[in-house]
Amino acid sequence: MNIQDIWSSALHLMGQAWWVEITTARPHCTYYFGPFATAVEADEAKAGYVEDLESESAQGIQVAIKRCKPVQMTIEHDRTAAENYETIVKTSMSGQFS
């Protein structure tokens, strides 16, 4: 892990990291990519993420660069709320019981 990764992780823990948020219409999902130390870094990386989603035939792609602290990296909006909640709990608790 390099110093930039450590810094980005520290910013994430404080809720100050930048993320690429990509929403797609089909499948109806929200994806988070990051963390990044600056909005410029996130903006420079977004094209690669969009390209990957396009290669998987995602449609209706919208991109935002934002400072946030996502709990879940992929949210499938077509799933029920209970299924998403279960995934969030498993994701956020996974490191605590290893």
Sequence and secondary structure as in RCSB ss.txt:
>XXXX:A:sequence
MNIQDIWSSALHLMGQAWWVEITTARPHCTYYFGPFATAVEADEAKAGYVEDLESESAQGIQVAIKRCKPVQMTI
EHDRTAAENYETIVKTSMSGQFS
>XXXX:A:secstr
  HHHHHHHHHHHTT  EEEEEEETBTTEEEEEEEESSHHHHHHHHHHHHHHHHHTT BS EEEEEE   S SEE
ETTS HHHHHHHHHHHHHGGG  
